[in-house]
Amino acid sequence: MKYIVIILLLSTNGIEEVKLKHHGNCEGIANAWVDVNMKYYSERDGNPKLQGWYNSKGNLLLGWICN
């Protein structure tokens, strides 16, 4: 059975989607993608309210959806 993982990122242009097709564990695929593409920051620019997972372009990870 085919699944699609949709990774949601917040950028200055709004919400961006990264779609990944796979045949297995959605949670595992999403977590592996985050491990490779994102870095966790406990604060950004000295502001702890901006903590979260960011990619190299500065986009914030909102989460993912499994379909």
Secondary structure, DSSP 8 states (H G I E B T S, - for coil): --EEEEEEEEETTEEEEEEEEESS-HHHHHHHHHHHH-EEES-BTTBGGG-EEE-TT--EEEEEEE-
